Amino acid sequence: MPDQNAKAIIIMNPTAGRRRMGRVVRFVRLLQQAGMQAQIVSTRYRGHATVLARMAVQERACTHIVAAGGDGTVAEVAESMAGSGIMLGILPVGTANVLARELRVPFDDASNARNIAGGACTVIWPGCLRSSEGACLFVQMVGVGFDAHVVHAVSTRLKKATGRAAYVLATLGSLWKYTFPTMTVCVDGVSHTAASVIVSKGALYAGKYILTPRSMQESRQFSVVLFGAAGIGNSIRYAIALLRGNLSRQKDVTILTAKTVEINTPRNMPVQSDGDARGLTPIRIDMPDRALRIAV
Ligand SMILES: Nc1ncnc2c1ncn2[C@@H]1O[C@H](COP(=O)(O)OP(=O)(O)OP(=O)(O)O)[C@@H](O)[C@H]1O
């Protein structure tokens, strides 16, 4: 039975996915039908979701904040909400929506609204990334190497127009441009080398594809996926293995569990977190003591 005073503030990224404003407006009605008060606030610039969520948390203006967007929007909202105890709902209107898939948040909006109003939640532990852009939380993953090169190369305009096809084009372009420098990855104090690295809280990657056998969302650790081989041929082999769900069985892919990771590279390299460009290396990743309650 929903709490009579339950109120959701929906922080909507109007640039996420393919701009589904109507869907967000309908979601307000669905939350109201489920017994909650709800209002939409729209972001105006990158990082604005963090500011809006911080205001809502400080003013204790709501019982729930709903991030209407993709993983980048969820991460920006999480930045201000983690540790607050306020419930985070996800309206998955982004491009990949990996965290929503991971936590099995319903993509059917009526079920999602009922779940948010119903009060059931799961507790997850976001990671903290420190890069040339400063510190930020991430909810799903951080990448350095080939995937970060793709994220930095993807055209925002094309992403809005074509969705995932923009990533396919950026991947093809990066295959020819990326030079695969070897990086040093210090995992809980032990040094490794790799051609590419993904540090992941979840098991999924780029939507529904299996990156690691185990999700670490409910643990205060993450998986570190080290790609041993450089070059175009190996990158294509890794991509095919990811699509087929057998990446972890590739002989030159190592998956470790860790609490801290430091990545150093011969020159500054692009970093991505939750699918968005996030500065340059060197980076440090660790686990802050700030849990997130997510409505499921
Ligand atoms: N009003 C805005 N104008 C421009 N950029 C914005 C605005 N609001 C948020 N952003 C930025 O949009 C970026 C992408 O958002 P988000 O990740 O939610 O969508 P997506 O990329 O379509 O989805 P996914 O990450 O699931 O693939 C984020 O980096 C966020 O900072």
The ligand as a Gaussian input file, in Angstrom:
#p B3LYP/6-31G(d) Opt

LIG

0 1
 N       19.666000      19.122000     -20.795000
 C       20.790000      18.512000     -21.193000
 N       21.496000      18.949000     -22.264000
 C       22.604000      18.310000     -22.699000
 N       23.106000      17.192000     -22.108000
 C       22.450000      16.715000     -21.039000
 C       21.269000      17.338000     -20.519000
 N       20.835000      16.641000     -19.441000
 C       21.717000      15.627000     -19.280000
 N       22.677000      15.653000     -20.239000
 C       23.775000      14.690000     -20.474000
 O       23.294000      13.696000     -21.369000
 C       24.216000      12.613000     -21.292000
 C       23.587000      11.316000     -21.729000
 O       22.541000      10.974000     -20.865000
 P       22.081000       9.486000     -20.601000
 O       23.274000       8.610000     -20.360000
 O       21.068000       9.519000     -19.550000
 O       21.365000       9.063000     -21.949000
 P       21.815000       8.037000     -23.053000
 O       23.273000       8.223000     -23.329000
 O       20.857000       8.174000     -24.173000
 O       21.544000       6.615000     -22.365000
 P       22.511000       5.372000     -21.943000
 O       23.609000       5.914000     -21.041000
 O       21.619000       4.411000     -21.239000
 O       23.055000       4.819000     -23.220000
 C       24.741000      12.642000     -19.869000
 O       26.133000      12.768000     -19.929000
 C       24.173000      13.921000     -19.264000
 O       25.164000      14.629000     -18.554000

